[in-house]
Amino acid sequence: MAAGKNNFSEQHPNFPSGDWEGFYLYAAGPSAQRHPMAFKLNFSDGIVTGSGSDDVGTFSWNGEYDTSSMVVRMVKKYPSHPVFYDGRADTNGIYGTWSLELFGRGGFHIWPKKGEETAEEVAIEEKKLSLSK
């Protein structure tokens, strides 16, 4: 997923730059519910950057994406620690798993901010998250 030589805003419909939202969740335990997040992402020439906030605090995004494989790898960096996100993009957004080096892992689903998730999208995303564990 190496970046190319051009500097342009991505035109692929699964990678729109702008406002995004979503959630992360822990694999198990008392925190295994949705933790919402809101942020901006910029997709350009295989590189994704952005910033936002969630219940942990403010963070920045840095990573790579591939429009052929739909693979997305990002680091969500808080002032205190990084969190590694590995996912796949489709028409419902980006979903996959997050991990901390020593503290665990869980699932996530993020999507361009344009409206609410439908019940069908929730069911699909929950099935995908359960399969990725």
N, C-alpha and C positions, 0 to 999 in steps of 0.2 A: 504494500500500500504506500509506495513512495510517492511523494508529491511531484507533480509535473513542473514545467517551467512557466506556465501561464499564471496570471493572477486575475481570476475572474470569479464572480459569484456563481455558485453551482446552479445549473438549470434542471437537474434531475428532480422530478416531483417528490421523491422520497426524502430529499435533503434540502428543504427550504430554509433559508436564513431568516431569522426573526425571533419572535417570542415563542417559547416552548414551555411546556408544563408536563407534569407526570408525578411519579412516585417511586420510591424504593421501599423494599421491605426486607426484614431479616428472615433467614431460613427457618428459624424456630425460636421459641421462647416468648417472653412477655412483650417484646417489641416486634412481633411478627405481624403487625398490621401496616397499612399504607402510611408512609411518611411523605407528604406532598412536597413538591419543589417547583419553583418557577425560575426561569432563566432565559437568556438570549443565547442563540447559537449562530455562528457564521460558518457556512460551508463554502470552501473555495479551493479548487484544484487539489482535492484529496486531503486537505487539512481542515479540521474543525476546531474552532476556538469559541469562547463565550464566558459568561459569568452569571451568577444568580445567588439564590439563597434557599435554605430549607431549615428544618428544625435544629440542625447542628450549627448552622451559621452561614456566613457568606463564603462563596467558593468561585474558582475559575475552572474552565474546561480547556483542555488541550488534547488533541488526538488526531486520528486519521480515519478516513472512510474510503470505501471502494464501491463505485457504482456498478461494477460487474458482479462482484460476489455479495454485495449488500452488507459486508462486514464493517462494523464500527468498533474502534478501540479508542477509549478516551480515559484521561486521568482527571478526576474531580479533585481539585486541590484546595483544601481549607488552609487557613494560616497554620494550623497545628499538624496536619497530616494529609497524605494523598489517599484516594480511593480509586481502584482500578475497575473500569467498566468495559465489559466485552459484550457486544450485542450484534444483532442483525436488524436491518431496516426492511420494512414493507409498507404497504399503504396505510397501516394503522400506527405507524411511528417506528420507534426503535425499542427493542426488548432484549433482555438477556440477564447476565449476572454481574454483580459487583463483588469486589473482594478487598479486604484489608490484609496486609502481610501477616499479621499475627492474631487478628481479632475476629475473623469470621467472614461470612459471605451471605449473599441473599440475591433477590431478584429485583428487576426494575422494568418499568415501562414508561417511556416518554413520547410525546407527540407534539406537533405544531399546535400552538394555541389557536383554536378556531371554534371551539364548542365543547360540549360535554361528550364523554365516552358513552356509546350506546351499550345496552345490556349485552348485545352480541359481542361487541369489542371486549368488554370485561371478561366474558366467558372464554373467548379465544385467548386472551392474554393470560388468564389464570391457568389455562391448560398448558400453554407454552412454558410458563414459569415452573409449573410442577414437573414438566418433562425435562427441564434443564437442571434439576436438582440432582 
